[in-house]
Amino acid sequence: MSHDFWSIILIVGLTGWLSSCIILMFRAFPERGICNVSSATRWGAGALFSFAVWIVGLLNA
């Protein structure tokens, strides 16, 4: 039964990682040649955290 919990964590981590990466692309680089560093840092950290949650879910599911 504990595998169900980790499977949910896995799906949440994957969804968070993919959405963070997509948002990072659009918010950090609004136009060609422009980089918004504060937004890139925030969404990049979110993507790394979500990736770590996904990996932990994979290892425990």
PDB file of N, CA, C, O and CB in Angstrom:
ATOM      1  N   MET A   1       0.815  -1.205   0.000  1.00  0.00           N
ATOM      2  CA  MET A   1       0.000   0.000   0.000  1.00  0.00           C
ATOM      3  C   MET A   1       0.857   1.266   0.000  1.00  0.00           C
ATOM      4  O   MET A   1       0.412   2.313  -0.471  1.00  0.00           O
ATOM      5  CB  MET A   1      -0.927   0.000   1.203  1.00  0.00           C
ATOM      6  N   SER A   2       2.073   1.180   0.520  1.00  0.00           N
ATOM      7  CA  SER A   2       2.916   2.374   0.561  1.00  0.00           C
ATOM      8  C   SER A   2       3.378   2.778  -0.839  1.00  0.00           C
ATOM      9  O   SER A   2       3.756   3.928  -1.062  1.00  0.00           O
ATOM     10  CB  SER A   2       4.128   2.136   1.464  1.00  0.00           C
ATOM     11  N   HIS A   3       3.348   1.839  -1.777  1.00  0.00           N
ATOM     12  CA  HIS A   3       3.755   2.177  -3.138  1.00  0.00           C
ATOM     13  C   HIS A   3       2.767   3.146  -3.793  1.00  0.00           C
ATOM     14  O   HIS A   3       3.154   3.911  -4.677  1.00  0.00           O
ATOM     15  CB  HIS A   3       3.879   0.906  -3.982  1.00  0.00           C
ATOM     16  N   ASP A   4       1.521   3.126  -3.378  1.00  0.00           N
ATOM     17  CA  ASP A   4       0.543   4.074  -3.917  1.00  0.00           C
ATOM     18  C   ASP A   4       0.908   5.500  -3.537  1.00  0.00           C
ATOM     19  O   ASP A   4       0.800   6.415  -4.354  1.00  0.00           O
ATOM     20  CB  ASP A   4      -0.868   3.739  -3.415  1.00  0.00           C
ATOM     21  N   PHE A   5       1.336   5.687  -2.305  1.00  0.00           N
ATOM     22  CA  PHE A   5       1.746   7.019  -1.848  1.00  0.00           C
ATOM     23  C   PHE A   5       2.923   7.525  -2.666  1.00  0.00           C
ATOM     24  O   PHE A   5       2.920   8.671  -3.115  1.00  0.00           O
ATOM     25  CB  PHE A   5       2.112   6.992  -0.354  1.00  0.00           C
ATOM     26  N   TRP A   6       3.932   6.678  -2.864  1.00  0.00           N
ATOM     27  CA  TRP A   6       5.108   7.102  -3.620  1.00  0.00           C
ATOM     28  C   TRP A   6       4.802   7.300  -5.098  1.00  0.00           C
ATOM     29  O   TRP A   6       5.454   8.105  -5.763  1.00  0.00           O
ATOM     30  CB  TRP A   6       6.220   6.088  -3.462  1.00  0.00           C
ATOM     31  N   SER A   7       3.836   6.591  -5.607  1.00  0.00           N
ATOM     32  CA  SER A   7       3.422   6.798  -6.993  1.00  0.00           C
ATOM     33  C   SER A   7       2.774   8.165  -7.168  1.00  0.00           C
ATOM     34  O   SER A   7       2.972   8.822  -8.189  1.00  0.00           O
ATOM     35  CB  SER A   7       2.456   5.696  -7.434  1.00  0.00           C
ATOM     36  N   ILE A   8       2.007   8.589  -6.184  1.00  0.00           N
ATOM     37  CA  ILE A   8       1.405   9.926  -6.227  1.00  0.00           C
ATOM     38  C   ILE A   8       2.492  10.991  -6.134  1.00  0.00           C
ATOM     39  O   ILE A   8       2.449  11.987  -6.856  1.00  0.00           O
ATOM     40  CB  ILE A   8       0.376  10.104  -5.081  1.00  0.00           C
ATOM     41  N   ILE A   9       3.466  10.786  -5.248  1.00  0.00           N
ATOM     42  CA  ILE A   9       4.589  11.719  -5.131  1.00  0.00           C
ATOM     43  C   ILE A   9       5.346  11.794  -6.456  1.00  0.00           C
ATOM     44  O   ILE A   9       5.748  12.875  -6.885  1.00  0.00           O
ATOM     45  CB  ILE A   9       5.544  11.290  -3.985  1.00  0.00           C
ATOM     46  N   LEU A  10       5.535  10.655  -7.095  1.00  0.00           N
ATOM     47  CA  LEU A  10       6.219  10.591  -8.377  1.00  0.00           C
ATOM     48  C   LEU A  10       5.493  11.425  -9.430  1.00  0.00           C
ATOM     49  O   LEU A  10       6.122  12.198 -10.151  1.00  0.00           O
ATOM     50  CB  LEU A  10       6.338   9.142  -8.840  1.00  0.00           C
ATOM     51  N   ILE A  11       4.191  11.272  -9.519  1.00  0.00           N
ATOM     52  CA  ILE A  11       3.407  11.998 -10.516  1.00  0.00           C
ATOM     53  C   ILE A  11       3.409  13.500 -10.225  1.00  0.00           C
ATOM     54  O   ILE A  11       3.508  14.313 -11.144  1.00  0.00           O
ATOM     55  CB  ILE A  11       1.966  11.467 -10.552  1.00  0.00           C
ATOM     56  N   VAL A  12       3.301  13.863  -8.953  1.00  0.00           N
ATOM     57  CA  VAL A  12       3.343  15.284  -8.583  1.00  0.00           C
ATOM     58  C   VAL A  12       4.698  15.879  -8.934  1.00  0.00           C
ATOM     59  O   VAL A  12       4.770  16.988  -9.463  1.00  0.00           O
ATOM     60  CB  VAL A  12       3.052  15.469  -7.075  1.00  0.00           C
ATOM     61  N   GLY A  13       5.774  15.151  -8.644  1.00  0.00           N
ATOM     62  CA  GLY A  13       7.108  15.642  -8.972  1.00  0.00           C
ATOM     63  C   GLY A  13       7.326  15.804 -10.463  1.00  0.00           C
ATOM     64  O   GLY A  13       7.911  16.794 -10.901  1.00  0.00           O
ATOM     65  N   LEU A  14       6.861  14.838 -11.252  1.00  0.00           N
ATOM     66  CA  LEU A  14       7.012  14.925 -12.708  1.00  0.00           C
ATOM     67  C   LEU A  14       6.207  16.092 -13.270  1.00  0.00           C
ATOM     68  O   LEU A  14       6.701  16.843 -14.110  1.00  0.00           O
ATOM     69  CB  LEU A  14       6.571  13.611 -13.374  1.00  0.00           C
ATOM     70  N   THR A  15       4.981  16.241 -12.810  1.00  0.00           N
ATOM     71  CA  THR A  15       4.142  17.348 -13.274  1.00  0.00           C
ATOM     72  C   THR A  15       4.749  18.697 -12.896  1.00  0.00           C
ATOM     73  O   THR A  15       4.765  19.627 -13.702  1.00  0.00           O
ATOM     74  CB  THR A  15       2.729  17.228 -12.691  1.00  0.00           C
ATOM     75  N   GLY A  16       5.243  18.792 -11.679  1.00  0.00           N
ATOM     76  CA  GLY A  16       5.878  20.031 -11.232  1.00  0.00           C
ATOM     77  C   GLY A  16       7.131  20.343 -12.013  1.00  0.00           C
ATOM     78  O   GLY A  16       7.387  21.500 -12.347  1.00  0.00           O
ATOM     79  N   TRP A  17       7.921  19.313 -12.312  1.00  0.00           N
ATOM     80  CA  TRP A  17       9.159  19.520 -13.054  1.00  0.00           C
ATOM     81  C   TRP A  17       8.877  19.992 -14.476  1.00  0.00           C
ATOM     82  O   TRP A  17       9.495  20.948 -14.945  1.00  0.00           O
ATOM     83  CB  TRP A  17       9.982  18.235 -13.082  1.00  0.00           C
ATOM     84  N   LEU A  18       7.956  19.335 -15.159  1.00  0.00           N
ATOM     85  CA  LEU A  18       7.635  19.732 -16.535  1.00  0.00           C
ATOM     86  C   LEU A  18       7.030  21.127 -16.599  1.00  0.00           C
ATOM     87  O   LEU A  18       7.405  21.929 -17.454  1.00  0.00           O
ATOM     88  CB  LEU A  18       6.675  18.729 -17.160  1.00  0.00           C
ATOM     89  N   SER A  19       6.096  21.419 -15.700  1.00  0.00           N
ATOM     90  CA  SER A  19       5.477  22.746 -15.726  1.00  0.00           C
ATOM     91  C   SER A  19       6.471  23.832 -15.329  1.00  0.00           C
ATOM     92  O   SER A  19       6.431  24.931 -15.883  1.00  0.00           O
ATOM     93  CB  SER A  19       4.263  22.784 -14.795  1.00  0.00           C
ATOM     94  N   SER A  20       7.356  23.549 -14.388  1.00  0.00           N
ATOM     95  CA  SER A  20       8.370  24.538 -14.009  1.00  0.00           C
ATOM     96  C   SER A  20       9.314  24.837 -15.161  1.00  0.00           C
ATOM     97  O   SER A  20       9.693  25.988 -15.375  1.00  0.00           O
ATOM     98  CB  SER A  20       9.167  24.049 -12.804  1.00  0.00           C
ATOM     99  N   CYS A  21       9.694  23.802 -15.905  1.00  0.00           N
ATOM    100  CA  CYS A  21      10.591  24.016 -17.049  1.00  0.00           C
ATOM    101  C   CYS A  21       9.914  24.831 -18.148  1.00  0.00           C
ATOM    102  O   CYS A  21      10.542  25.697 -18.757  1.00  0.00           O
ATOM    103  CB  CYS A  21      11.061  22.670 -17.614  1.00  0.00           C
ATOM    104  N   ILE A  22       8.655  24.559 -18.399  1.00  0.00           N
ATOM    105  CA  ILE A  22       7.930  25.316 -19.427  1.00  0.00           C
ATOM    106  C   ILE A  22       7.756  26.766 -19.000  1.00  0.00           C
ATOM    107  O   ILE A  22       7.967  27.678 -19.800  1.00  0.00           O
ATOM    108  CB  ILE A  22       6.555  24.677 -19.706  1.00  0.00           C
ATOM    109  N   ILE A  23       7.374  26.986 -17.747  1.00  0.00           N
ATOM    110  CA  ILE A  23       7.224  28.355 -17.252  1.00  0.00           C
ATOM    111  C   ILE A  23       8.564  29.072 -17.241  1.00  0.00           C
ATOM    112  O   ILE A  23       8.634  30.266 -17.534  1.00  0.00           O
ATOM    113  CB  ILE A  23       6.611  28.358 -15.845  1.00  0.00           C
ATOM    114  N   LEU A  24       9.634  28.349 -16.902  1.00  0.00           N
ATOM    115  CA  LEU A  24      10.980  28.933 -16.926  1.00  0.00           C
ATOM    116  C   LEU A  24      11.324  29.455 -18.313  1.00  0.00           C
ATOM    117  O   LEU A  24      11.879  30.545 -18.446  1.00  0.00           O
ATOM    118  CB  LEU A  24      12.024  27.899 -16.481  1.00  0.00           C
ATOM    119  N   MET A  25      11.004  28.695 -19.331  1.00  0.00           N
ATOM    120  CA  MET A  25      11.320  29.123 -20.695  1.00  0.00           C
ATOM    121  C   MET A  25      10.600  30.418 -21.065  1.00  0.00           C
ATOM    122  O   MET A  25      11.178  31.291 -21.712  1.00  0.00           O
ATOM    123  CB  MET A  25      10.952  28.025 -21.688  1.00  0.00           C
ATOM    124  N   PHE A  26       9.349  30.538 -20.659  1.00  0.00           N
ATOM    125  CA  PHE A  26       8.575  31.705 -21.072  1.00  0.00           C
ATOM    126  C   PHE A  26       8.785  32.917 -20.169  1.00  0.00           C
ATOM    127  O   PHE A  26       8.722  34.048 -20.651  1.00  0.00           O
ATOM    128  CB  PHE A  26       7.115  31.356 -21.105  1.00  0.00           C
ATOM    129  N   ARG A  27       9.031  32.718 -18.876  1.00  0.00           N
ATOM    130  CA  ARG A  27       9.196  33.846 -17.961  1.00  0.00           C
ATOM    131  C   ARG A  27      10.620  34.376 -17.925  1.00  0.00           C
ATOM    132  O   ARG A  27      10.826  35.585 -17.814  1.00  0.00           O
ATOM    133  CB  ARG A  27       8.778  33.445 -16.575  1.00  0.00           C
ATOM    134  N   ALA A  28      11.611  33.487 -18.017  1.00  0.00           N
ATOM    135  CA  ALA A  28      13.001  33.931 -17.929  1.00  0.00           C
ATOM    136  C   ALA A  28      13.473  34.568 -19.231  1.00  0.00           C
ATOM    137  O   ALA A  28      14.351  35.431 -19.212  1.00  0.00           O
ATOM    138  CB  ALA A  28      13.904  32.761 -17.569  1.00  0.00           C
ATOM    139  N   PHE A  29      12.911  34.160 -20.344  1.00  0.00           N
ATOM    140  CA  PHE A  29      13.318  34.690 -21.646  1.00  0.00           C
ATOM    141  C   PHE A  29      12.092  35.236 -22.371  1.00  0.00           C
ATOM    142  O   PHE A  29      11.581  34.593 -23.287  1.00  0.00           O
ATOM    143  CB  PHE A  29      14.022  33.594 -22.503  1.00  0.00           C
ATOM    144  N   PRO A  30      11.609  36.426 -21.968  1.00  0.00           N
ATOM    145  CA  PRO A  30      10.380  36.957 -22.569  1.00  0.00           C
ATOM    146  C   PRO A  30      10.554  37.372 -24.033  1.00  0.00           C
ATOM    147  O   PRO A  30       9.609  37.287 -24.818  1.00  0.00           O
ATOM    148  CB  PRO A  30       9.895  38.144 -21.768  1.00  0.00           C
ATOM    149  N   GLU A  31      11.745  37.816 -24.399  1.00  0.00           N
ATOM    150  CA  GLU A  31      12.022  38.218 -25.771  1.00  0.00           C
ATOM    151  C   GLU A  31      13.407  37.718 -26.158  1.00  0.00           C
ATOM    152  O   GLU A  31      14.193  37.307 -25.304  1.00  0.00           O
ATOM    153  CB  GLU A  31      11.922  39.762 -25.937  1.00  0.00           C
ATOM    154  N   ARG A  32      13.688  37.757 -27.422  1.00  0.00           N
ATOM    155  CA  ARG A  32      14.988  37.298 -27.906  1.00  0.00           C
ATOM    156  C   ARG A  32      16.094  38.214 -27.366  1.00  0.00           C
ATOM    157  O   ARG A  32      16.034  39.435 -27.510  1.00  0.00           O
ATOM    158  CB  ARG A  32      15.014  37.263 -29.461  1.00  0.00           C
ATOM    159  N   GLY A  33      17.097  37.600 -26.746  1.00  0.00           N
ATOM    160  CA  GLY A  33      18.231  38.357 -26.236  1.00  0.00           C
ATOM    161  C   GLY A  33      18.031  38.950 -24.859  1.00  0.00           C
ATOM    162  O   GLY A  33      18.916  39.649 -24.365  1.00  0.00           O
ATOM    163  N   ILE A  34      16.899  38.696 -24.221  1.00  0.00           N
ATOM    164  CA  ILE A  34      16.617  39.244 -22.887  1.00  0.00           C
ATOM    165  C   ILE A  34      16.488  38.095 -21.903  1.00  0.00           C
ATOM    166  O   ILE A  34      15.778  37.121 -22.154  1.00  0.00           O
ATOM    167  CB  ILE A  34      15.320  40.115 -22.892  1.00  0.00           C
ATOM    168  N   CYS A  35      17.191  38.222 -20.768  1.00  0.00           N
ATOM    169  CA  CYS A  35      17.108  37.207 -19.715  1.00  0.00           C
ATOM    170  C   CYS A  35      16.717  37.881 -18.406  1.00  0.00           C
ATOM    171  O   CYS A  35      17.414  38.775 -17.927  1.00  0.00           O
ATOM    172  CB  CYS A  35      18.460  36.442 -19.560  1.00  0.00           C
ATOM    173  N   ASN A  36      15.611  37.450 -17.838  1.00  0.00           N
ATOM    174  CA  ASN A  36      15.159  37.949 -16.551  1.00  0.00           C
ATOM    175  C   ASN A  36      15.756  37.041 -15.473  1.00  0.00           C
ATOM    176  O   ASN A  36      15.254  35.942 -15.234  1.00  0.00           O
ATOM    177  CB  ASN A  36      13.585  37.991 -16.468  1.00  0.00           C
ATOM    178  N   VAL A  37      16.828  37.504 -14.826  1.00  0.00           N
ATOM    179  CA  VAL A  37      17.604  36.663 -13.925  1.00  0.00           C
ATOM    180  C   VAL A  37      16.809  36.263 -12.688  1.00  0.00           C
ATOM    181  O   VAL A  37      16.902  35.115 -12.252  1.00  0.00           O
ATOM    182  CB  VAL A  37      18.871  37.378 -13.511  1.00  0.00           C
ATOM    183  N   SER A  38      16.044  37.159 -12.121  1.00  0.00           N
ATOM    184  CA  SER A  38      15.295  36.820 -10.907  1.00  0.00           C
ATOM    185  C   SER A  38      14.239  35.750 -11.182  1.00  0.00           C
ATOM    186  O   SER A  38      14.052  34.838 -10.377  1.00  0.00           O
ATOM    187  CB  SER A  38      14.629  38.072 -10.328  1.00  0.00           C
ATOM    188  N   SER A  39      13.566  35.860 -12.292  1.00  0.00           N
ATOM    189  CA  SER A  39      12.579  34.849 -12.661  1.00  0.00           C
ATOM    190  C   SER A  39      13.247  33.525 -13.008  1.00  0.00           C
ATOM    191  O   SER A  39      12.727  32.460 -12.674  1.00  0.00           O
ATOM    192  CB  SER A  39      11.739  35.334 -13.839  1.00  0.00           C
ATOM    193  N   ALA A  40      14.388  33.583 -13.670  1.00  0.00           N
ATOM    194  CA  ALA A  40      15.120  32.361 -14.015  1.00  0.00           C
ATOM    195  C   ALA A  40      15.596  31.643 -12.759  1.00  0.00           C
ATOM    196  O   ALA A  40      15.553  30.415 -12.691  1.00  0.00           O
ATOM    197  CB  ALA A  40      16.316  32.686 -14.922  1.00  0.00           C
ATOM    198  N   THR A  41      16.045  32.394 -11.777  1.00  0.00           N
ATOM    199  CA  THR A  41      16.497  31.785 -10.525  1.00  0.00           C
ATOM    200  C   THR A  41      15.342  31.127  -9.790  1.00  0.00           C
ATOM    201  O   THR A  41      15.475  30.005  -9.301  1.00  0.00           O
ATOM    202  CB  THR A  41      17.158  32.831  -9.628  1.00  0.00           C
ATOM    203  N   ARG A  42      14.225  31.806  -9.709  1.00  0.00           N
ATOM    204  CA  ARG A  42      13.063  31.285  -8.995  1.00  0.00           C
ATOM    205  C   ARG A  42      12.514  30.025  -9.654  1.00  0.00           C
ATOM    206  O   ARG A  42      12.303  29.015  -8.982  1.00  0.00           O
ATOM    207  CB  ARG A  42      11.974  32.346  -8.920  1.00  0.00           C
ATOM    208  N   TRP A  43      12.284  30.075 -10.947  1.00  0.00           N
ATOM    209  CA  TRP A  43      11.715  28.914 -11.637  1.00  0.00           C
ATOM    210  C   TRP A  43      12.735  27.804 -11.822  1.00  0.00           C
ATOM    211  O   TRP A  43      12.367  26.631 -11.872  1.00  0.00           O
ATOM    212  CB  TRP A  43      11.161  29.327 -12.988  1.00  0.00           C
ATOM    213  N   GLY A  44      14.005  28.152 -11.923  1.00  0.00           N
ATOM    214  CA  GLY A  44      15.045  27.135 -11.994  1.00  0.00           C
ATOM    215  C   GLY A  44      15.155  26.357 -10.693  1.00  0.00           C
ATOM    216  O   GLY A  44      15.325  25.138 -10.703  1.00  0.00           O
ATOM    217  N   ALA A  45      15.056  27.065  -9.573  1.00  0.00           N
ATOM    218  CA  ALA A  45      15.072  26.380  -8.275  1.00  0.00           C
ATOM    219  C   ALA A  45      13.844  25.489  -8.120  1.00  0.00           C
ATOM    220  O   ALA A  45      13.937  24.388  -7.576  1.00  0.00           O
ATOM    221  CB  ALA A  45      15.132  27.402  -7.124  1.00  0.00           C
ATOM    222  N   GLY A  46      12.706  25.958  -8.592  1.00  0.00           N
ATOM    223  CA  GLY A  46      11.493  25.135  -8.552  1.00  0.00           C
ATOM    224  C   GLY A  46      11.619  23.890  -9.407  1.00  0.00           C
ATOM    225  O   GLY A  46      11.145  22.818  -9.031  1.00  0.00           O
ATOM    226  N   ALA A  47      12.265  24.033 -10.564  1.00  0.00           N
ATOM    227  CA  ALA A  47      12.469  22.882 -11.443  1.00  0.00           C
ATOM    228  C   ALA A  47      13.418  21.872 -10.804  1.00  0.00           C
ATOM    229  O   ALA A  47      13.185  20.666 -10.889  1.00  0.00           O
ATOM    230  CB  ALA A  47      13.018  23.336 -12.804  1.00  0.00           C
ATOM    231  N   LEU A  48      14.479  22.349 -10.169  1.00  0.00           N
ATOM    232  CA  LEU A  48      15.411  21.441  -9.500  1.00  0.00           C
ATOM    233  C   LEU A  48      14.754  20.720  -8.331  1.00  0.00           C
ATOM    234  O   LEU A  48      14.973  19.524  -8.137  1.00  0.00           O
ATOM    235  CB  LEU A  48      16.634  22.206  -9.011  1.00  0.00           C
ATOM    236  N   PHE A  49      13.958  21.431  -7.558  1.00  0.00           N
ATOM    237  CA  PHE A  49      13.260  20.807  -6.435  1.00  0.00           C
ATOM    238  C   PHE A  49      12.266  19.758  -6.928  1.00  0.00           C
ATOM    239  O   PHE A  49      12.198  18.659  -6.378  1.00  0.00           O
ATOM    240  CB  PHE A  49      12.535  21.871  -5.596  1.00  0.00           C
ATOM    241  N   SER A  50      11.507  20.090  -7.947  1.00  0.00           N
ATOM    242  CA  SER A  50      10.533  19.141  -8.492  1.00  0.00           C
ATOM    243  C   SER A  50      11.223  17.923  -9.100  1.00  0.00           C
ATOM    244  O   SER A  50      10.715  16.806  -9.004  1.00  0.00           O
ATOM    245  CB  SER A  50       9.658  19.826  -9.546  1.00  0.00           C
ATOM    246  N   PHE A  51      12.370  18.138  -9.722  1.00  0.00           N
ATOM    247  CA  PHE A  51      13.134  17.031 -10.272  1.00  0.00           C
ATOM    248  C   PHE A  51      13.598  16.096  -9.159  1.00  0.00           C
ATOM    249  O   PHE A  51      13.552  14.874  -9.306  1.00  0.00           O
ATOM    250  CB  PHE A  51      14.336  17.552 -11.070  1.00  0.00           C
ATOM    251  N   ALA A  52      14.045  16.677  -8.043  1.00  0.00           N
ATOM    252  CA  ALA A  52      14.482  15.864  -6.902  1.00  0.00           C
ATOM    253  C   ALA A  52      13.319  15.075  -6.316  1.00  0.00           C
ATOM    254  O   ALA A  52      13.485  13.914  -5.944  1.00  0.00           O
ATOM    255  CB  ALA A  52      15.112  16.752  -5.820  1.00  0.00           C
ATOM    256  N   VAL A  53      12.144  15.693  -6.231  1.00  0.00           N
ATOM    257  CA  VAL A  53      10.952  14.986  -5.737  1.00  0.00           C
ATOM    258  C   VAL A  53      10.593  13.842  -6.671  1.00  0.00           C
ATOM    259  O   VAL A  53      10.219  12.763  -6.211  1.00  0.00           O
ATOM    260  CB  VAL A  53       9.755  15.955  -5.597  1.00  0.00           C
ATOM    261  N   TRP A  54      10.700  14.060  -7.959  1.00  0.00           N
ATOM    262  CA  TRP A  54      10.409  13.016  -8.945  1.00  0.00           C
ATOM    263  C   TRP A  54      11.367  11.835  -8.795  1.00  0.00           C
ATOM    264  O   TRP A  54      10.944  10.679  -8.831  1.00  0.00           O
ATOM    265  CB  TRP A  54      10.495  13.586 -10.370  1.00  0.00           C
ATOM    266  N   ILE A  55      12.658  12.129  -8.627  1.00  0.00           N
ATOM    267  CA  ILE A  55      13.657  11.066  -8.478  1.00  0.00           C
ATOM    268  C   ILE A  55      13.425  10.279  -7.191  1.00  0.00           C
ATOM    269  O   ILE A  55      13.527   9.052  -7.195  1.00  0.00           O
ATOM    270  CB  ILE A  55      15.079  11.657  -8.487  1.00  0.00           C
ATOM    271  N   VAL A  56      13.117  10.959  -6.098  1.00  0.00           N
ATOM    272  CA  VAL A  56      12.823  10.258  -4.850  1.00  0.00           C
ATOM    273  C   VAL A  56      11.598   9.383  -5.003  1.00  0.00           C
ATOM    274  O   VAL A  56      11.565   8.265  -4.488  1.00  0.00           O
ATOM    275  CB  VAL A  56      12.619  11.251  -3.708  1.00  0.00           C
ATOM    276  N   GLY A  57      10.592   9.876  -5.703  1.00  0.00           N
ATOM    277  CA  GLY A  57       9.410   9.066  -5.974  1.00  0.00           C
ATOM    278  C   GLY A  57       9.725   7.846  -6.818  1.00  0.00           C
ATOM    279  O   GLY A  57       9.180   6.768  -6.581  1.00  0.00           O
ATOM    280  N   LEU A  58      10.604   8.009  -7.805  1.00  0.00           N
ATOM    281  CA  LEU A  58      10.999   6.875  -8.640  1.00  0.00           C
ATOM    282  C   LEU A  58      11.738   5.816  -7.838  1.00  0.00           C
ATOM    283  O   LEU A  58      11.527   4.619  -8.035  1.00  0.00           O
ATOM    284  CB  LEU A  58      11.869   7.348  -9.792  1.00  0.00           C
ATOM    285  N   LEU A  59      12.598   6.253  -6.941  1.00  0.00           N
ATOM    286  CA  LEU A  59      13.377   5.310  -6.158  1.00  0.00           C
ATOM    287  C   LEU A  59      12.540   4.546  -5.144  1.00  0.00           C
ATOM    288  O   LEU A  59      12.883   3.420  -4.785  1.00  0.00           O
ATOM    289  CB  LEU A  59      14.481   6.030  -5.454  1.00  0.00           C
ATOM    290  N   ASN A  60      11.461   5.134  -4.682  1.00  0.00           N
ATOM    291  CA  ASN A  60      10.662   4.505  -3.625  1.00  0.00           C
ATOM    292  C   ASN A  60       9.386   3.832  -4.116  1.00  0.00           C
ATOM    293  O   ASN A  60       8.766   3.073  -3.372  1.00  0.00           O
ATOM    294  CB  ASN A  60      10.302   5.525  -2.604  1.00  0.00           C
ATOM    295  N   ALA A  61       8.985   4.098  -5.358  1.00  0.00           N
ATOM    296  CA  ALA A  61       7.733   3.504  -5.856  1.00  0.00           C
ATOM    297  C   ALA A  61       7.907   2.061  -6.243  1.00  0.00           C
ATOM    298  O   ALA A  61       6.952   1.419  -6.679  1.00  0.00           O
ATOM    299  CB  ALA A  61       7.212   4.280  -7.043  1.00  0.00           C
TER     300      ALA A  61
END
